[in-house]
Amino acid sequence: MNKIHLLDNNLINKIAAGEVIERPASVVKELVENSIDAGATLIMIAIKDGGTSLITVMDNGCGIPKEDVKQAFLRHATSKIDSFDDLYDISTLGFRGEALASIASVSQLEMSTKTQGQKTGTMIKINGGAVEEIKDASTAEGTVIHVKNLFYNTPARKKFLKRNSTEGSYVADVVNKIALGHPEVAFKLMNNNIIIMQTNGRADLKTTAYGILDRDTARAFLPLKAEREGWKLTGFTAKPEVSRGNRSFEYFYLNGRFIKSDVLTKAAEEGYKGLLMNGRFPVFIINLTPPSGAVDVNVHPTKLEVRFNNDNFMFDFVSSAIAKTLKGEILIPGGEEAEEEKKSFSEITGIKAVNAEEITIDLDEVLKEIEDKEDRAERDSIRAEKPLFRVKPLEPAYDDSPAEPLKMFLNEPGCEETGVTPLKDVVKEIKEKEEKKKSGEKTEEKLPKAPPMPSYPPKKPFFHNYKI
């Protein structure tokens, strides 16, 4: 057996990265959460090749002081907790101090940062966990981090990544979840220079949900608000009419951090009991604010799972809040949403342009594309109501068609050729007979001439009458 020895810091960081950094989406999650904890109100995320080649996160937060830049990349270096008791009273998104060290150990990282009081910022370059350069740099207030060639020095882990498009979708999912938990922050996500998602940061959760989820879901949202024993519950729950076939639209947040909990999931679905068909799941966004010491968030490396002090209390608290909200509403589709449907995307969301520092959010082109799609959809619906062509009615092919005998009733020229007495002559004869009867004269009955018998065989086939 080999002698017991201490591992070097670089290897320790790579082992820790295996717990915290699974894929590009994990990097984005950790960096964006750090930006929010730094007080950022604008965050831009740009990725290339699904985040495998490049991840850039830019924010307008407080930045990192020059003397702390190098220390920020050490393991367990954090400004968010000081003692053991703080673990049960955490209001920030991060606290372990492992994110930056883990990311830097498996990538080529470059960070530029500046605080409000500094004249110049600081730039640091780290390659595979080793600091290569640190110097003063001209940069805006806030922090910009570039993560290049993720897992370049751990090929065994890199080969387990999926296609770039799939990894990009994972990144989008992470950013969407964070944005729904923080409607007060404006987000912009770009993948290969294409805007994927954007929010306005006006602290309106329903507006944020409108842009991230879809129009029908946002319209069906009912406000949630409850408070009990120091716990606060806010958010929205949707009417049963917009249920889903899976749980992908069930969002739980604890102090703005997205979490998963079997207890909360069962509680929310219990609130919808009797309103959903089997196999259908509700849609909701619920943010919980706990009292001090009521929850342990230090049970999962990525802070995804939590442990409550009283599961029974949480089940009843969440289920009753949802059931009470749904019970007080008339759950009939339509109605008050009709007027909102007439509004445009920009009128509902209020998103036009937001500018701050080097972050520019402009949705003009996106809105134009949406309006063009709506115009095309309207034209398509009009075409669906009106036929694209009409069937031309059948027309007689010859003058001696079945319509020809009708001429005798109109007394048109040529009717004498048929050998039938014209209608006006028949009427004249009838009048003359009535006058003679009145005067007592005897009248001689005359039968009308019958039309000549047709020749046989016919001169033309029986189907000659109509064109096909």
LUMKOL-371966 format. One line per 5 residues: number of its first residue (from 1); their letters; for each residue z, x, y of C-alpha. Coordinates in Angstrom, 2 decimals, padded with zeros to 5 digits. Layout:
// residues N
NUM) A) Z,X,Y; ... .
END
This chain:
// residues 468
1) MNKIH) 000.00,000.00,000.00; -000.94,001.31,003.44; 001.72,002.19,005.97; 002.63,-000.56,008.44; 001.38,000.21,011.91 .
6) LLDNN) 000.68,-001.53,015.18; -002.83,-002.76,015.96; -004.51,-001.54,019.11; -004.86,-003.98,021.98; -008.65,-004.29,021.67 .
11) LINKI) -008.39,-005.42,018.04; -005.53,-007.76,018.90; -007.65,-009.39,021.61; -010.56,-009.85,019.20; -008.28,-011.50,016.65 .
16) AAGEV) -006.91,-013.78,019.37; -010.46,-014.58,020.45; -011.06,-015.97,016.98; -008.38,-018.59,017.65; -009.30,-019.45,021.23 .
21) IERPA) -013.03,-018.64,021.57; -015.09,-020.33,018.89; -018.37,-020.80,020.77; -019.79,-020.86,024.34; -018.19,-024.25,024.93 .
26) SVVKE) -014.77,-022.65,024.37; -015.49,-020.07,027.08; -016.56,-022.78,029.53; -013.45,-024.84,028.79; -011.04,-021.96,029.44 .
31) LVENS) -012.78,-020.77,032.61; -013.15,-024.26,034.11; -009.50,-025.05,033.39; -008.51,-021.82,035.16; -010.63,-022.93,038.15 .
36) IDAGA) -008.87,-026.29,038.31; -005.46,-024.62,038.08; -006.54,-022.40,040.98; -006.95,-025.52,043.14; -010.75,-025.62,043.14 .
41) TLIMI) -012.43,-028.75,044.49; -015.96,-027.59,043.64; -016.94,-026.01,040.33; -020.45,-025.04,039.24; -021.24,-024.09,035.65 .
46) AIKDG) -024.58,-022.54,034.73; -025.55,-021.51,031.19; -028.60,-019.89,029.64; -029.72,-020.31,026.03; -026.85,-022.68,025.34 .
51) GTSLI) -024.38,-020.16,026.77; -025.10,-017.40,024.27; -026.97,-015.22,026.80; -025.13,-016.10,030.00; -022.30,-018.30,031.24 .
56) TVMDN) -021.53,-018.47,034.95; -018.57,-020.36,036.39; -018.20,-020.47,040.16; -015.37,-022.15,042.08; -013.83,-022.37,045.55 .
61) GCGIP) -010.24,-021.99,044.32; -007.52,-019.70,045.62; -008.91,-016.58,043.93; -006.98,-013.66,042.44; -005.23,-011.07,044.62 .
66) KEDVK) -006.72,-007.60,044.42; -003.61,-006.05,042.87; -003.60,-008.65,040.05; -007.28,-008.54,039.05; -006.93,-005.92,036.33 .
71) QAFLR) -003.68,-007.38,035.02; -005.28,-010.83,034.67; -007.24,-009.54,031.66; -004.18,-008.43,029.74; -002.87,-010.60,026.92 .
76) HATSK) -000.14,-013.07,027.84; -000.60,-012.33,031.53; -000.23,-015.62,033.43; 001.10,-017.06,036.66; 001.76,-020.51,035.21 .
81) IDSFD) 005.06,-020.11,033.34; 008.09,-017.87,033.67; 010.55,-018.94,030.97; 010.82,-020.76,027.65; 011.97,-023.95,029.35 .
86) DLYDI) 008.66,-024.14,031.21; 006.86,-024.88,027.92; 008.28,-028.41,028.00; 007.45,-029.07,031.62; 003.87,-027.85,032.04 .
91) STLGF) 001.63,-029.54,034.60; -001.19,-026.98,034.51; -004.15,-026.88,032.09; -003.54,-023.32,030.91; -000.40,-021.28,030.31 .
96) RGEAL) -000.90,-018.91,027.36; -002.58,-016.10,029.28; -004.98,-015.37,026.42; -008.24,-016.81,027.70; -009.52,-014.01,029.96 .
101) ASIAS) -008.43,-011.25,027.58; -010.06,-012.98,024.60; -013.33,-013.70,026.43; -013.59,-010.15,027.81; -013.08,-008.63,024.35 .
106) VSQLE) -016.18,-010.31,022.85; -018.60,-010.19,025.78; -019.84,-008.28,028.77; -017.90,-009.80,031.66; -018.19,-009.45,035.40 .
111) MSTKT) -015.88,-011.17,037.87; -015.85,-011.31,041.67; -012.88,-012.91,043.40; -011.32,-013.20,046.84; -008.22,-014.89,048.22 .
116) QGQKT) -007.98,-016.58,051.58; -006.14,-013.76,053.36; -008.24,-010.83,052.12; -010.98,-009.23,054.20; -012.98,-008.20,051.14 .
121) GTMIK) -013.04,-009.39,047.59; -012.75,-007.52,044.31; -015.31,-007.02,041.56; -014.46,-005.97,038.00; -016.74,-005.19,035.04 .
126) INGGA) -015.44,-005.28,031.46; -017.49,-004.40,028.39; -016.04,-005.45,025.05; -012.50,-005.40,026.40; -012.80,-002.00,028.14 .
131) VEEIK) -012.73,-001.92,031.94; -015.82,-000.08,033.18; -015.62,-000.59,036.94; -013.38,-002.16,039.56; -014.15,-002.01,043.26 .
136) DASTA) -014.18,-003.88,046.56; -017.01,-006.38,046.97; -018.34,-008.81,049.53; -017.86,-012.30,048.15; -016.83,-015.78,049.22 .
141) EGTVI) -013.34,-017.16,048.77; -012.83,-018.27,045.21; -013.94,-016.77,041.90; -017.26,-016.17,040.19; -017.32,-015.09,036.53 .
146) HVKNL) -020.41,-014.07,034.55; -020.03,-013.87,030.76; -023.04,-012.12,029.19; -024.06,-011.69,025.54; -021.19,-013.55,023.94 .
151) FYNTP) -020.14,-012.12,020.53; -022.52,-009.15,020.94; -019.89,-006.85,019.34; -018.84,-009.35,016.64; -022.14,-010.23,014.90 .
156) ARKKF) -020.35,-011.89,011.99; -019.03,-014.52,014.37; -022.28,-014.83,016.29; -024.30,-015.77,013.21; -022.18,-018.89,012.79 .
161) LKRNS) -023.38,-020.26,016.12; -025.87,-023.11,015.96; -029.16,-023.53,017.79; -029.14,-023.01,021.55; -029.79,-026.71,022.19 .
166) TEGSY) -026.82,-027.68,020.03; -024.51,-025.17,021.69; -025.69,-026.45,025.07; -024.75,-030.00,024.08; -021.26,-028.78,023.13 .
171) VADVV) -020.90,-027.24,026.59; -022.02,-030.49,028.24; -019.50,-032.45,026.18; -016.65,-030.16,027.25; -017.57,-030.36,030.93 .
176) NKIAL) -017.92,-034.16,030.74; -014.43,-034.47,029.27; -012.90,-032.22,031.92; -014.73,-034.07,034.72; -013.45,-037.46,033.53 .
181) GHPEV) -009.92,-036.06,033.61; -010.39,-034.71,037.14; -012.45,-037.08,039.28; -011.05,-035.34,042.38; -013.13,-032.23,041.56 .
186) AFKLM) -016.89,-032.05,042.13; -018.69,-030.62,039.09; -022.21,-029.37,038.63; -023.57,-028.27,035.26; -026.92,-026.51,034.82 .
191) NNNII) -028.63,-025.43,031.62; -031.61,-023.11,032.01; -031.85,-024.06,035.72; -031.89,-027.79,034.94; -029.11,-030.03,036.28 .
196) IMQTN) -027.43,-031.70,033.33; -024.44,-033.36,035.00; -022.98,-033.76,038.46; -020.03,-035.61,040.02; -019.09,-036.17,043.64 .
201) GRADL) -015.38,-035.27,043.51; -014.21,-038.33,045.47; -011.27,-039.04,043.15; -012.85,-042.30,041.96; -012.67,-042.38,038.17 .
206) KTTAY) -014.95,-045.41,037.81; -017.66,-043.72,039.89; -017.31,-040.53,037.86; -017.57,-042.53,034.62; -020.68,-044.25,035.98 .
211) GILDR) -022.43,-040.91,036.34; -021.21,-039.39,033.05; -021.21,-042.34,030.65; -023.57,-045.19,031.56; -023.94,-048.14,033.89 .
216) DTARA) -022.95,-050.91,031.47; -019.80,-049.08,030.39; -018.63,-048.46,033.96; -019.22,-052.11,034.88; -017.13,-053.29,031.92 .
221) FLPLK) -014.11,-051.16,032.89; -010.81,-052.86,033.60; -008.10,-050.90,035.47; -005.06,-049.80,033.46; -001.66,-049.17,034.97 .
226) AEREG) 001.74,-049.11,033.28; 005.07,-047.34,033.64; 008.05,-047.15,031.30; 010.99,-044.77,030.89; 009.46,-042.13,033.15 .
231) WKLTG) 006.03,-042.29,031.50; 003.04,-043.29,033.64; -000.27,-044.59,032.29; -003.42,-044.95,034.41; -007.13,-045.22,033.78 .
236) FTAKP) -009.64,-047.78,032.56; -010.27,-049.71,029.38; -013.60,-051.42,028.74; -014.23,-055.00,027.70; -014.97,-055.45,023.98 .
241) EVSRG) -018.63,-056.17,024.76; -019.33,-052.42,025.19; -017.70,-051.23,021.98; -019.15,-048.26,020.09; -019.85,-047.38,016.47 .
246) NRSFE) -017.60,-044.30,016.65; -014.66,-042.90,018.63; -016.72,-040.62,020.87; -015.92,-042.73,023.97; -012.16,-042.69,023.49 .
251) YFYLN) -010.65,-040.33,026.09; -006.96,-039.44,026.23; -005.56,-037.09,028.88; -002.12,-035.62,029.36; -001.67,-034.44,032.95 .
256) GRFIK) -005.46,-034.22,033.20; -005.90,-032.21,029.98; -008.05,-033.81,027.27; -006.04,-034.24,024.08; -006.35,-035.75,020.61 .
261) SDVLT) -003.60,-037.76,018.97; -003.67,-040.03,015.93; -000.72,-041.94,017.34; -002.47,-042.70,020.62; -005.76,-043.54,018.90 .
266) KAAEE) -004.12,-046.10,016.60; -002.14,-047.52,019.51; -005.24,-048.07,021.65; -007.15,-049.71,018.81; -004.13,-051.93,018.11 .
271) GYKGL) -004.42,-053.17,021.70; -007.92,-054.44,020.87; -006.81,-056.13,017.66; -008.74,-059.34,017.05; -011.33,-058.53,019.75 .
276) LMNGR) -013.57,-056.08,017.90; -015.58,-056.40,014.70; -014.90,-054.09,011.78; -016.53,-050.71,012.29; -016.53,-051.02,016.10 .
281) FPVFI) -014.34,-048.90,018.37; -013.17,-049.39,021.96; -014.10,-047.43,025.08; -011.36,-046.22,027.41; -010.19,-043.39,029.67 .
286) INLTP) -006.39,-043.08,029.67; -004.38,-040.48,031.54; -000.69,-040.08,030.67; 001.89,-038.44,032.89; 005.07,-037.60,030.92 .
291) PSGAV) 008.63,-037.11,032.15; 010.13,-033.64,031.83; 010.78,-032.55,028.25; 009.08,-035.54,026.58; 006.15,-033.69,025.01 .
296) DVNVH) 005.40,-030.30,023.46; 001.95,-028.97,024.35; 002.44,-025.60,022.64; 001.37,-026.65,019.14; -002.36,-025.78,019.18 .
301) PTKLE) -004.17,-022.59,020.29; -006.68,-024.53,022.38; -004.04,-026.98,023.66; -005.98,-029.86,022.11; -003.10,-031.41,020.18 .
306) VRFNN) 000.39,-032.29,021.40; 003.66,-033.48,019.88; 005.61,-036.41,021.32; 009.38,-036.78,021.12; 009.08,-040.45,020.16 .
311) DNFMF) 005.88,-041.57,018.42; 007.05,-045.19,018.08; 007.64,-045.45,021.82; 004.19,-044.03,022.61; 002.49,-046.42,020.17 .
316) DFVSS) 004.12,-049.47,021.73; 003.66,-048.19,025.30; -000.10,-047.63,024.99; -000.96,-050.65,022.78; 000.97,-053.12,024.94 .
321) AIAKT) -000.60,-051.78,028.16; -004.13,-052.30,026.80; -003.37,-055.69,025.21; -001.80,-056.98,028.43; -004.80,-055.90,030.50 .
326) LKGEI) -007.32,-057.49,028.14; -005.31,-060.70,027.85; -005.35,-061.20,031.61; -009.15,-061.02,031.84; -011.95,-063.47,031.06 .
331) LIPGG) -013.89,-061.44,028.52; -017.32,-063.00,029.18; -020.31,-060.68,029.81; -022.02,-061.01,033.19; -020.67,-062.79,036.27 .
336) EEAEE) -019.20,-060.60,038.95; -021.28,-057.60,037.85; -024.51,-059.33,038.86; -024.31,-058.20,042.48; -023.40,-054.63,041.49 .
341) EKKSF) -026.48,-054.48,039.27; -028.67,-054.79,042.35; -027.18,-051.66,043.87; -028.86,-048.30,043.44; -027.30,-045.24,041.83 .
346) SEITG) -026.57,-043.64,045.19; -024.95,-046.80,046.61; -022.53,-047.06,043.67; -021.68,-043.38,043.23; -022.04,-042.22,046.83 .
351) IKAVN) -023.58,-038.97,045.57; -026.08,-037.50,048.01; -025.21,-033.91,048.84; -022.02,-031.86,048.81; -021.96,-028.36,050.26 .
356) AEEIT) -019.21,-025.78,050.23; -019.46,-022.02,050.30; -022.15,-020.94,047.85; -021.97,-024.12,045.80; -024.62,-026.67,046.71 .
361) IDLDE) -024.83,-030.05,045.03; -027.99,-031.98,045.80; -029.06,-035.06,043.85; -032.07,-036.08,045.96; -034.59,-034.98,043.34 .
366) VLKEI) -032.57,-036.52,040.52; -032.31,-039.83,042.38; -036.06,-039.82,043.03; -036.69,-039.30,039.33; -034.34,-042.17,038.45 .
371) EDKED) -036.05,-044.49,040.95; -039.48,-043.56,039.55; -038.27,-044.40,036.05; -036.93,-047.75,037.28; -040.29,-048.53,038.92 .
376) RAERD) -042.14,-047.72,035.71; -039.74,-049.87,033.72; -040.34,-052.79,036.10; -044.12,-052.46,035.80; -043.84,-052.35,032.03 .
381) SIRAE) -041.81,-055.56,032.00; -044.47,-057.31,034.14; -047.21,-056.21,031.76; -045.19,-057.54,028.83; -045.10,-061.01,030.41 .
386) KPLFR) -048.86,-061.11,031.18; -051.48,-060.55,028.44; -053.68,-057.52,028.87; -056.83,-059.49,027.81; -057.93,-063.08,027.23 .
391) VKPLE) -060.00,-064.52,024.38; -063.27,-065.88,025.69; -063.81,-069.53,024.59; -066.63,-070.29,022.19; -069.84,-071.45,023.81 .
396) PAYDD) -072.75,-073.47,022.39; -075.63,-071.29,021.34; -078.47,-073.79,021.76; -079.40,-076.76,023.95; -079.58,-079.03,020.91 .
401) SPAEP) -075.89,-078.41,020.09; -073.49,-081.25,019.18; -072.92,-081.77,022.91; -076.56,-082.96,023.30; -076.10,-086.63,022.16 .
406) LKMFL) -073.57,-087.17,024.98; -076.45,-087.11,027.46; -077.38,-090.69,026.52; -074.11,-091.94,028.07; -074.82,-090.11,031.29 .
411) NEPGC) -078.39,-091.41,031.51; -079.68,-087.93,032.24; -083.40,-087.13,032.06; -084.54,-086.55,028.55; -082.26,-089.09,026.89 .
416) EETGV) -085.30,-091.31,026.22; -086.50,-088.74,023.73; -083.64,-089.60,021.39; -084.83,-093.22,021.04; -081.44,-094.61,022.12 .
421) TPLKD) -081.16,-097.29,024.81; -079.54,-095.85,027.94; -076.09,-097.11,028.85; -077.18,-098.72,032.14; -079.83,-100.79,030.33 .
426) VVKEI) -077.27,-101.98,027.79; -074.97,-103.12,030.62; -077.88,-104.86,032.34; -078.77,-106.80,029.17; -075.15,-107.87,028.67 .
431) KEKEE) -075.00,-109.26,032.23; -078.30,-111.13,031.79; -077.04,-112.76,028.56; -073.85,-113.93,030.27; -075.85,-115.49,033.12 .
436) KKKSG) -078.18,-117.31,030.67; -075.19,-118.68,028.73; -073.76,-120.10,031.94; -077.12,-121.72,032.79; -077.56,-123.07,029.23 .
441) EKTEE) -080.60,-120.99,028.28; -081.00,-119.67,024.74; -081.08,-115.91,024.46; -082.76,-113.76,021.85; -080.51,-111.08,020.34 .
446) KLPKA) -081.96,-107.59,020.40; -080.38,-104.77,018.50; -080.44,-101.27,020.05; -082.80,-098.83,018.52; -081.25,-096.44,016.06 .
451) PPMPS) -081.75,-092.71,016.57; -084.36,-091.07,014.35; -083.14,-089.60,011.05; -082.78,-085.81,011.10; -085.25,-083.78,009.13 .
456) YPPKK) -084.14,-082.19,005.88; -083.65,-079.38,005.29; -082.36,-078.68,008.82; -084.43,-076.43,010.97; -081.37,-074.21,011.73 .
461) PFFHN) -078.33,-073.29,009.61; -075.12,-075.31,010.09; -073.27,-072.42,011.72; -075.82,-071.90,014.50; -073.88,-073.98,016.99 .
466) YKI) -071.31,-071.41,018.12; -071.37,-067.80,019.03; -068.86,-065.50,017.31 .
END
